[in-house]
Amino acid sequence: MNGDITLLTLFLLGFFGGGHCVGMCGGLSSAFALQLPPHINRFWLIVLLNAGRISSYVLIGVLVGLLGQIGISLDQTRWLQNGLFVAANVLLLLLGLYLAGLSSWAVRVESLGKPVWKRLNPLLNRLLPIRSVPACFGAGMLWGWLPCGLVYSASLYALGSGSAGRGGLYMLAFALGTLPNLLAMGWFAAQLKNVLQQKPLRLAAGLLVAAWAVWQLAVFFRAV
């Protein structure tokens, strides 16, 4: 995989997946923002929430990248990385069609993470309502494990990287792409939701993500 292209792909996936982020995380982000204690600066707490979320994404990238590294070191052939690259882009294609409102297949993938979230959700509830800076960061870290097809697609790229460091970097690129939308959700939840849920915008963003996945698959199979 071309590292620079992959980083750009993951950043754009996070950014253009804003409509999905609003649906999945918008309510949670708004709830966090409404529960923030008034005696602590609101802006920095919203930033801290997202810093916790990004930290979890990077941790996921490091863990799955390490798994890929172990697998590839045990078998020096390229079939594992190639298979993961194809799987990541197929999932990316499905997510693009889902964002565009043309298919619901990607939603089924998100159910895979429900058992993990069921265990973590009680821990999150203990931190709410947020009353301190550490609780704010902790809530953000738990938020990062919310089942999400976009995160799963990015994680497949990280797994296929075959490196713990590169896997963390890939998830960081994805996380930075999601950041503008989710920071804005903390401040302008209702307004931003209305904009990102507009059908023409979702259609354009979804088709762009799907087209990018198709292009990467076409380039890959042409080179094989």
Long-range contacts (C-beta under 8 A, 24 or more apart in sequence): 1-81, 1-85, 1-157, 1-160, 1-161, 3-166, 5-216, 6-157, 6-161, 6-170, 6-173, 7-169, 7-170, 7-173, 8-173, 9-92, 9-157, 9-212, 9-216, 10-154, 10-157, 10-170, 10-171, 10-173, 10-174, 10-177, 11-173, 11-174, 11-176, 11-177, 12-177, 12-208, 12-209, 12-212, 13-92, 13-95, 13-150, 13-153, 13-154, 13-174, 13-177, 13-209, 14-150, 14-154, 14-173, 14-174, 14-175, 14-176, 14-177, 14-178, 14-179, 15-177, 15-178, 15-180, 15-181, 16-99, 16-177, 16-205, 16-206, 16-208, 16-209, 17-95, 17-99, 17-150, 17-177, 17-178, 17-205, 17-209, 18-178, 18-180, 18-181, 18-196, 18-205, 19-99, 19-196, 19-197, 19-201, 19-202, 19-205, 19-206, 20-95, 20-98, 20-99, 20-148, 20-149, 20-150, 21-150, 21-178, 21-181, 21-182, 21-185, 22-181, 22-185, 22-192, 22-193, 22-196, 22-197, 23-197, 24-146, 24-148, 25-143, 25-146, 25-148, 25-182, 25-185, 26-185, 26-189, 26-192, 26-193, 28-143, 28-146, 29-182, 29-185, 29-186, 29-189, 30-185, 30-186, 30-189, 32-130, 32-139, 32-143, 32-186, 33-185, 33-186, 33-187, 33-189, 35-128, 35-129, 35-130, 36-130, 36-136, 37-129, 37-130, 37-131, 37-132, 40-133, 45-130, 45-133, 45-136, 46-183, 46-186, 46-187, 47-183, 48-133, 48-136, 48-137, 48-140, 49-136, 49-137, 49-139, 49-140, 49-143, 49-186, 50-140, 50-179, 50-182, 50-183, 50-186, 51-137, 51-140, 52-136, 52-137, 52-138, 52-139, 52-140, 52-141, 52-142, 52-143, 52-144, 53-140, 53-141, 53-143, 53-144, 53-175, 53-182, 54-140, 54-144, 54-172, 54-175, 54-176, 54-179, 55-140, 55-141, 55-144, 56-140, 56-141, 56-142, 56-143, 56-144, 56-145, 57-144, 57-151, 57-154, 57-171, 57-172, 57-174, 57-175, 58-168, 58-171, 58-172, 58-175, 59-144, 59-168, 60-144, 60-145, 60-151, 60-155, 60-158, 60-171, 61-154, 61-155, 61-158, 61-167, 61-168, 61-169, 61-170, 61-171, 61-172, 62-164, 62-165, 62-167, 62-168, 62-171, 63-164, 63-167, 64-155, 64-158, 64-159, 64-167, 65-158, 65-159, 65-161, 65-162, 65-163, 65-164, 65-165, 65-166, 65-167, 65-168, 65-170, 66-164, 66-167, 67-159, 68-158, 68-159, 68-160, 68-161, 68-162, 68-163, 68-167, 69-162, 69-163, 69-164, 71-162, 72-162, 80-160, 80-162, 81-160, 81-162, 82-220, 82-224, 83-160, 84-156, 84-157, 84-159, 84-160, 85-157, 85-160, 85-220, 86-217, 86-220, 87-156, 88-153, 88-156, 88-157, 88-160, 89-213, 89-216, 89-217, 89-220, 90-213, 90-217, 91-149, 91-152, 91-153, 91-156, 92-153, 92-209, 92-210, 92-212, 92-213, 92-216, 93-210, 93-213, 93-214, 93-217, 94-149, 95-149, 95-150, 95-153, 95-209, 95-210, 96-206, 96-207, 96-208, 96-209, 96-210, 96-211, 96-212, 96-213, 97-206, 97-210, 98-149, 98-206, 99-202, 99-205, 99-206, 99-209, 100-202, 100-203, 100-204, 100-205, 100-206, 100-207, 100-210, 101-199, 101-202, 101-203, 101-206, 102-206, 106-149, 107-149, 109-149, 109-152, 110-147, 110-148, 110-149, 110-152, 111-147, 112-147, 112-152, 113-145, 113-146, 113-147, 113-148, 113-152, 114-147, 116-145, 116-147, 117-145, 117-146, 117-147, 120-145, 150-174, 150-178
